[in-house]
Amino acid sequence: MPSAKTVEVSKERWADLMEQRKFSSSQRMLLSATLLEQHRHIQCHIEVEKNISSLKQSNTFTVTTGQQIVTALGPWMVLYKIATTIKLAKDLAKQFPAHHFVPIFWMATEDHDWAEIAEIKKGEHLLRWDNTVGGAVGRLSCDTTVDALREWNDLYPEWMLNNDVFNAYKQHETLADAARWLVQHIFGHHGLVVVDGDDAELKSMAEDLFNAELSEQKLFHLAQEHHCVQGEIEIKPYNVFQLTSGQRIRVQTKEEAETLLSENDFTSCSPNVALRIFYQETILPNLAYIGGPSEQKYWNQVAPFFAGLNIPQPLFILRERGVVVPEKWCRKWDALLWNKDQSLHPKECFESDLRNKYGSAETLFALKDSILSAYESHYSMISSEDASLLNAAKGDCVKSIQMVEQLEKKIQRSRKRKEEETFQFAQRWEEHVNPKNHMAERWDFWIFEWQKNKHIVDMLIDQMDWEDPTFKIWSY
């Protein structure tokens, strides 16, 4: 069962983090104005507008999560990230009523790995599609995705994507705009602010960071100093890409870096996964980043760099992990007296249930033992009569035991037939929590459940407990 240590953050620790986060008034004004501009083309929820405006104030801080702009907002883990972030902001607001805390969703629009965002998954169903245009995914047209959504609905009408999703992609030009609209549409009433880092104004706030990376190979030298060039991620000599029309090209040589520096314009610079951490922390008054287990590994890898870059280090908080199941399933599980800690392994619970009711799975162990003993007690006599018959006798013994084992399997099938309803329940649970042998949080797209039960988002936010990131079962 996946688990993690309980997070213990004192009120004093949060206060220290806020004290360290000194942002100038000009930085805050630029950040707020830029985010308002990014939201200008969508009908912004009043809570989002309030949060963006509050960023101008010195007593406002952010808590942030991020994700690639996966089609339809991707698998459950994305929802868990967002829900954990919103709940943390709400909890901090209760703890520090004189301050404001803004939940942030950072869209990884500058990534160029199309294959990681161009897919839809539900149970046994999977659809992926190609795109001939390259470059930063957030800048790409929605046309190919709209075609894919139509294909999905034609192939799997039982899991049809509705107009909420279609409107996100049909009514917006770029994938970044579509993702922003969809996040706003679902989470806007909680004040979740979407940030697109591929923005000239935001990059102007991080000029010193880009300058140091291109002129000094800052991250690479820090990685060498702390002996962590290799790890969850590889720290490159230059951790910057250059964005051009239809391309995202890695800066690899000193000459390429000097060319970018000579232009004295960092709007075409795009941070890689390592530098993006520090880009975020440069432009946001951030107290905490919420991420998954893999993100935690590379955050730990680059943690020593914060001091070297003179950037206050936020807390890394592990997102909630678990699975959402119907409430009636939980009631049935409890009625069967199955162990909740085994919720990822319902078949094991079922087999244990059978053993408790009917005894060992090896129901004919005594018979097999007696057959083996009977044959072995006669091997000496058989060998003395005719040694060539000994192997034949041993073969007959093996065949006899195999026949008993076949009978055991028939008995097991008979038991399962008697408990067919419970067996089917275990199978349904297994398929739900481990579709295609993947954990549901990393496979199934949660948007399908939201289409049927829109209250599921609020339910999860209410139940999030970022201080206890053990694997959980949520019901609705």
N, C-alpha and C positions, 0 to 999 in steps of 0.2 A: 504494500500500500504506500503510495507516494506520501511523504510527509516533510515537514520542515520544522525547525525550532521556532518557538513562539517569539514574536517580535516584542521587545520591551523598550518603549521610547518614553522617557519621562517628560513631564511638562517643561522641566528645565532644559532638556535637550532641544525640544522644539523652539524654546525661547532663544537658545544659543544660535540655532540655525537662522532664525529671523534676524538676529543681531548681525550675523555675518553677511547677510544678503543686502548689501548696500547698493542700491541702484539710484543713479542721478535722476533728477526730475526730467531732464531732456531725454534720457533713455526711456523712461516710463511713458512720456508723451508720444515718442516715436513708436514704441511698441503698441500702445493703445490705438493710435491713428492707423497704423498698418493693419492691425487685425480688424478694425472696423471696415477698412477698405476691402479686405479679403472677403468679408461677409456682405458687402454692399449689394451683390447681385442675387442674394437670396433673402426671403422674408425671415429676418432674424427674430428669434424668440426674445421676449423682453428680458428674461433672466440672463440670456447670453449678452445682450447689450449692456445690462447693468454690470456684468462681470468684466467685460472689455473696458468699460469706462472706469471701473474701480482700479484698473491697473495703473492709472495715473497717480494713485495715492501711495504714499510711502508705507502705509500699513497693509498693503495688499501683497499676497504671495501666491505662488502657483504650486500645484502638485500635478505631475505630468506622466502620461503614458504615451506610447507610440506604436505604430504598426504600419506595415505596407498597406497600400490601398487595395486590398483584396476585394474582388468582385462581391457585391452585396454584403460587405463587411465581414466575410469569411467565417471561420469556425468559432465554436463557443469560446475559445480562449480569448478572442478579441473582446467579446462581451464581458468576460470576467475581468480583463484588464480595465476596461472603461468603468465597469461597476465598482471595482475596488477603488479606483481613482476618485470617483464621485463620492463614495462613502467616506474616504479619508478626508476629503475637503469638508464634508458636512461635520465629521467628528471634530476636526480642528476648529471649525467655526463655533461649535458648542464650548470647546475648551478655552478659546480665546475670543470672546464676543467683541472685543474692541478692534479686531483685525478681520480682513477679508481673505478668503482662500478660494482660488479659482481653479477648477479642474480643467486640465488641458489634454486634448488629443492631438498628438503630433503626427501628421500624415507624412509617411516616407515617400513623398512624391518624386524625389530625385533619384531613387533607385532605378536601375535599368534591367532588372531581371523580370522580364515579361512572364516567364513560365510560372513564377511564384504567385502572380496575382490573377492569371487568366484561367480560372478553374471554378467549378461548382461541384460540391460533394454532398451527398445525402445517402447514408446507408450503403447499399451496393452500387449506387449510381454515381458516376463520375463523368464530367464533361470538361475537356480542355480544348483550347483553340489557339491558333497561331496568329501572328501579326507581322506584317512585312516591314513596318516602320520601327526604327530603333530610337534610342535616346531615353531621357527621363520619362518614366511612365506617367507621371502626373500631367505632362504636357500633351499626351496622346489623345486623339479623337475617341469619342465614345462609340463610334459607328460599329466597330468590330464587336464590341461587347454587347451592343443591342442585338446584333444578329445572333450572337451566342445565346442570349437570354431567350430569344424566340425559339431557337433550336432546342434548348432545354425544355421549354414548355411543350413543344411538340413531342419530344421523346418521353417525357415523364409528366403527364398531365396530373397525376396524383400528387405531385410536388411542384405545382405551378407557382411561379413567381408573379406576384400581383402588381398592380399599377404603382404602388409605393416604390417598388424597386425599378420598374420600367421608367417611371417619370424621372427618377434620378439620372438615368443615362440618356433618355430620349430628349430631355429638355435642357441638357447642358453640353457644352462643346468639348470639355476636357474631362479626363478621368478624375483629376483633382477636384474640379467643380462638382462632379457627380458625387464623389465620396463625401465632400463637405456638406452637400445638401442632405444626403441620407443620414449622416451623423446628426446634423441639426434637427432633422425631421423626427428622429427617434429619441434623442437625448436633450434636445434644446430646453425642455421645461426644467431640467436639472442644472442649467447654466453651463453645460460643457462647451468650452471654447475650442474650436479647431484651428490649428496652426499649420500653415503650409510654409516650410522653411525655404522653398524655392522662390525667394522674394528679394528683390534688389534692396529694399529698405532694411529688411532684417539682416541681410548680409553686410550692409554698411555698418551695422552695430558690431560686427565681428571682424572688422578689417585687421585689427592687431593679431587676432588668432590666425587668419589666413596668411598674413604677412610672415609671421613667425614660422609657420609650417613650410611655406615656399622658400623662404630665405635661409632658414636655419635647420630644416628637417627636424622640427622641434619634437614631435611625438616619437620619431625613430630614435633620436638621441636619448630621450627619457626612457624608452623601452630598453635600450642597451644598458643604461645606467642601472635600471632595476631588474635586468636579466629576464625580460618578459617579451622579447620580440615575437617569439612563437608562443601560442597558447590557444585559447578558444578562437581567437582571431589572430591574423598575422599583421603586425605593425609594419607598414611599408616605409621605404625611405621618404616617399611623398604620399600623404593620405588625402589627396585631393584629386578630383576629376575636373575636367573642363567641359561645360555644357555648350554644345553647338546645335544647330538645327538638325534634329534627327540623330544626334550622337551624344554619348557621354564617354569621354576619352580620359583614361588615367594619365596623370602627370607622372612620368617615369624618369626623366633626365633633368639635370641641372639647367640645360638650355631651355627646356620647356617651362620650367619653373621661372626662369629669368624673363622669359617672354611674357608670361602672365603678370609678373611683378612690374614690368616696364609699362604695361597698359594702365597701371594704377587704378584698376576697376575690378573689383572682386565679385561682381554680379554673376559672372559666368562660372565662378568656382562652385564646386559641389563637394561637400565633405563625404568621405567614406564612412563606414559604420563606426570606426574608432573616433574619427574627428567629430562626427555628428554629435556624440555625447557632449563634447566641450562647446560645440556651436550652440546647442540647446541651452546649456548652462550659462553661456555668455549673454544670451538675449532674453532669458526669462529669469524673474526673481523666484527661482525654484527651490523648494524645500525637500522634495522627495521625487524619485522616479519609481514608477510601478512597472515591473516587468516579469517575464517568465523565467524558468530555471536556466535556460540557455543564455538569456540576456544577463542574468546574475553572474554567470561565469565570466563573460567578457567585461562586465562592469568591474568585477573584482580584479581582473587583469590590469585594467588601466587606472584603478583607484590611486596608485601612487603618483599619477601624473598631475592631479589637481593642484598639489602644492607647487610643482614645478611651473605650472601655467598661471599660478596666482588666481585660481578660480575656487571659490568656496565649494566644498564637496557636499552634495545632497545625500540624503539617505536613499539606499536602494531597498525597496519593499517588494517582497514577492507577491505577485498577484494571487488572488484566490484560485484554487484548483478544485475541480469536482465534476459532478454530473447532475443534470436536472431530469427528474423522472416524475411521472404522474403520481399524485398523492395516493391514489388507490393501490398503486404498486408498492409504495412504502408500507401501507397498512397490511398488505398481504405478506410482505417480507417479515414484518414484525410478528404477524400471526403465526408464521412458520417457525418463529424463534430462531431465525438464522442470524449469524454474526454480522453486524453492520461493517465490521472491519474487513470482511470478505466480499464487499459489494462489487468489487471488480472481478470476482470469481464465483458467480452464482452456480455454475455446474459443480464446483467443489462442495458448495453448501448442499446441493441436491444429493450428491453422492454420500456426503456425511449423514444426511437425513435418512437415506436408504439403509446405511449401516446401523444407525440407531434403531431403526424399526425392525430390520430383518437380520442383523448380524453382519459378519464380515463379508466382503465381496467374494472372498475365496470360500464360498459356502461348503464346498466339498473337499476342503483341505484334508480332513481326516481320511476320506476315501482315497485320495491320491497318496497320502502317506502310507496307508495300509497296502495299497497296490505295490508301491515301491518296496516296502518291507517284505512283502510276500515273495516278490520276484528275487530280491537280493538274498533271501534265506535259502533259495533253491539253486542259486548260481553254482555253488560248489558241487552239488550233486550232479547238475547238468554237465558241468565241465568234466567231472570224472567219468560220466557215461560217454560223452563225445564232445571234446573241446570245440569242435567246429560249430556246435549248436549254441555256444554261449552268446555270440554276437546276435544270433537270431532271437534268443530269449530277451536280450537287452533291448532290441528293436521293438519286440512285442510290448515290453514294459513301457517304452516311450509312447507307442501308439495308444496304449490303454490310458495313460495319463492325459494325452492330448484329447481323447474322447471325453474324459471327465471335464477337461477345461472347456471344451465345446458345450458341454451340458451346463457348466457354470455360466457361460455367456447367455445361454437360453434362459436360465433362471434370472439373470440380470435384466434381460429384455422383458421377462414376465413381470418383474418388479416395477420396471418403468411403465409398463402398460397399466398396471394397477394405480400408479401415481402419475398418469399421463398429464393431467391438468397442471400439476406442480412442475413436471418436466418441461412442459411448454412454456410455463411462466419463467423458468430459469433460462430457457433458450431466448425468449423475448428480451429479458433483462440483459443477457449477454450481448445480443445483437445491438441493443440500445447503447450500452456503455462501451462496447468495443467493436464498432462497425469495421468490417474488413480487417480485424485484428489490430486496429488503431484505437487509441483512446478517443472517445467521442469529442472531447474538448479540442482535439487537434484535427478532427476529420469533419464531422457533421457541421453544416452551416446552420447557425441559430436563427437566421432570418425566417426559415420556414415555420418554426415554432412561434416566433413573434407575430407572424401574419395571422395565426389562429388565436393567440393569447397575448395581446399587446401589454397586458399587465405584468408579463413575466419580467420585463426590465425593471420595473419599480420593485417587484418582489425580490429580485436578486440584490438590488442596491440596498434594500432594507436589511437583508440577511448577511451582507458582506461583513466579514470580521478580519480585517487586515492584520490584526495582532495574532491571529491563529491561522496560519496558512497551511493547515493540514488538509488533506483531501476530504471533501464533503459531499454529501448527498442532499440536494435541494429538491423540494416537491412543490407542485402547484395544483 
